[in-house]
Amino acid sequence: MRSRIVLACAEGLPNARVADDLGVSRETVRKWRARFAANRLESLADRPRSGPP
C-alpha cells in the first residue's frame, strides 16, 4: 500500500484522489508522502517495533 500511495502521488494526483482511489484516509496519504519525501525508499520499509514480533 505504501508504494501504491507513493506511485500515485508521483503521477501528480492530489492526496484526496489517491486516498479515495486506494481506500485509505487522507491522513495516511499525507503521512506516506511526507515520509517518502524525507527519506526516499528507506521510508517504505517497516520501522523496528518494541515488544515481541
N, CA, C and O of each residue as an XYZ file, in Angstrom:
212
protein
N       0.821     -1.180      0.000
C       0.000      0.000      0.000
C       0.867      1.245      0.000
O       0.559      2.224     -0.681
N       1.955      1.210      0.767
C       2.844      2.375      0.836
C       3.371      2.743     -0.543
O       3.353      3.911     -0.932
N       3.830      1.759     -1.265
C       4.378      2.048     -2.595
C       3.286      2.488     -3.561
O       3.540      3.319     -4.433
N       2.088      1.954     -3.429
C       0.985      2.400     -4.288
C       0.671      3.871     -4.041
O       0.425      4.630     -4.978
N       0.684      4.257     -2.783
C       0.435      5.654     -2.434
C       1.505      6.544     -3.066
O       1.193      7.543     -3.714
N       2.760      6.172     -2.870
C       3.865      6.980     -3.393
C       3.816      7.053     -4.919
O       4.037      8.123     -5.486
N       3.535      5.956     -5.581
C       3.461      5.959     -7.049
C       2.304      6.817     -7.559
O       2.448      7.528     -8.554
N       1.173      6.752     -6.889
C       0.037      7.569     -7.302
C       0.353      9.052     -7.111
O      -0.012      9.880     -7.945
N       1.025      9.380     -6.022
C       1.411     10.771     -5.795
C       2.424     11.234     -6.839
O       2.401     12.390     -7.262
N       3.308     10.334     -7.252
C       4.304     10.686     -8.270
C       3.650     10.992     -9.611
O       4.226     11.704    -10.433
N       2.456     10.463     -9.837
C       1.727     10.755    -11.069
C       1.069     12.131    -11.016
O       0.474     12.578    -11.996
N       1.180     12.800     -9.866
C       0.637     14.141     -9.736
C      -0.783     14.215     -9.210
O      -1.401     15.279     -9.224
N      -1.301     13.088     -8.746
C      -2.664     13.083     -8.212
C      -2.695     13.758     -6.840
O      -1.752     13.617     -6.062
N      -3.761     14.482     -6.541
C      -3.878     15.097     -5.212
C      -4.129     14.040     -4.135
O      -4.610     12.943     -4.418
N      -3.794     14.393     -2.906
C      -3.945     13.457     -1.785
C      -5.360     12.900     -1.677
O      -5.537     11.705     -1.442
N      -6.363     13.747     -1.846
C      -7.750     13.305     -1.712
C      -8.088     12.244     -2.757
O      -8.766     11.263     -2.450
N      -7.630     12.431     -3.957
C      -7.905     11.452     -5.028
C      -7.198     10.132     -4.757
O      -7.780      9.062     -4.931
N      -5.936     10.211     -4.331
C      -5.179      8.994     -4.011
C      -5.882      8.240     -2.884
O      -6.036      7.020     -2.954
N      -6.303      8.953     -1.858
C      -6.990      8.321     -0.726
C      -8.270      7.630     -1.179
O      -8.533      6.488     -0.801
N      -9.057      8.318     -1.982
C     -10.310      7.730     -2.469
C     -10.055      6.517     -3.361
O     -10.725      5.493     -3.230
N      -9.092      6.634     -4.260
C      -8.790      5.544     -5.191
C      -8.297      4.288     -4.474
O      -8.626      3.169     -4.867
N      -7.509      4.483     -3.424
C      -6.895      3.348     -2.739
C      -7.649      2.905     -1.491
O      -7.299      1.897     -0.879
N      -8.674      3.649     -1.114
C      -9.468      3.269      0.045
C      -8.773      3.467      1.376
O      -8.967      2.690      2.310
N      -7.962      4.511      1.459
C      -7.288      4.841      2.713
C      -7.663      6.275      3.085
O      -8.297      6.983      2.303
N      -7.268      6.692      4.276
C      -7.583      8.050      4.707
C      -6.615      9.048      4.072
O      -5.518      8.692      3.640
N      -7.045     10.288      4.029
C      -6.178     11.353      3.508
C      -4.955     11.520      4.397
O      -3.865     11.822      3.912
N      -5.139     11.322      5.702
C      -4.013     11.414      6.632
C      -2.959     10.359      6.315
O      -1.764     10.641      6.405
N      -3.372      9.165      5.950
C      -2.422      8.105      5.572
C      -1.626      8.525      4.350
O      -0.413      8.323      4.301
N      -2.287      9.102      3.372
C      -1.591      9.566      2.168
C      -0.610     10.672      2.526
O       0.531     10.660      2.064
N      -1.038     11.628      3.342
C      -0.139     12.718      3.754
C       1.085     12.171      4.482
O       2.207     12.626      4.255
N       0.861     11.190      5.361
C       1.961     10.624      6.140
C       2.994      9.965      5.230
O       4.190     10.225      5.360
N       2.542      9.120      4.317
C       3.498      8.396      3.479
C       4.139      9.283      2.424
O       5.286      9.059      2.037
N       3.417     10.277      1.961
C       4.017     11.232      1.020
C       5.147     11.993      1.712
O       6.225     12.163      1.142
N       4.901     12.443      2.922
C       5.912     13.193      3.680
C       7.106     12.314      4.032
O       8.254     12.740      3.905
N       6.838     11.088      4.475
C       7.947     10.186      4.815
C       8.804      9.880      3.597
O      10.031      9.846      3.690
N       8.164      9.658      2.459
C       8.923      9.356      1.254
C       9.740     10.572      0.824
O      10.888     10.421      0.406
N       9.178     11.755      0.917
C       9.904     12.972      0.543
C      11.134     13.165      1.438
O      12.168     13.649      0.979
N      11.020     12.791      2.700
C      12.121     12.984      3.641
C      13.202     11.912      3.524
O      14.391     12.218      3.618
N      12.796     10.656      3.321
C      13.764      9.547      3.393
C      13.809      8.652      2.174
O      14.497      7.631      2.187
N      13.103      9.004      1.134
C      13.065      8.237     -0.110
C      12.722      6.770      0.146
O      11.844      6.490      0.962
N      13.376      5.837     -0.514
C      12.989      4.420     -0.439
C      13.103      3.819      0.954
O      12.342      2.917      1.303
N      14.042      4.309      1.751
C      14.197      3.777      3.107
C      12.927      3.949      3.931
O      12.668      3.167      4.846
N      12.138      4.966      3.611
C      10.936      5.235      4.395
C       9.840      4.203      4.173
O       8.918      4.107      4.982
N       9.920      3.436      3.103
C       8.875      2.456      2.806
C       9.025      1.160      3.596
O       8.088      0.367      3.677
N      10.205      0.948      4.178
C      10.442     -0.265      4.961
C       9.773     -0.146      6.330
O       9.524      0.957      6.815
N       9.485     -1.295      6.945
C       8.913     -1.304      8.284
C       9.923     -0.766      9.279
O      11.118     -1.047      9.184
N       9.435      0.005     10.230
C      10.302      0.503     11.302
C      10.347     -0.534     12.405
O       9.389     -1.285     12.589
N      11.453     -0.585     13.145
C      11.510     -1.518     14.279
C      10.433     -1.182     15.302
O      10.134     -0.014     15.548
N       9.860     -2.216     15.888
C       8.810     -2.033     16.896
C       9.286     -2.618     18.214
O      10.103     -3.538     18.243
N       8.771     -2.079     19.285
C       9.107     -2.636     20.593
C       8.246     -3.874     20.848
O       7.186     -4.048     20.246
N       8.716     -4.708     21.734
C       7.959     -5.896     22.104
C       8.226     -7.066     21.180
O       8.979     -6.948     20.214
N       7.604     -8.198     21.482
C       7.818     -9.403     20.674
C       7.162     -9.274     19.302
O       6.196     -8.529     19.138
N       7.686     -9.997     18.323
C       7.096     -9.932     16.965
C       5.705    -10.528     16.900
O       5.090    -10.544     15.834
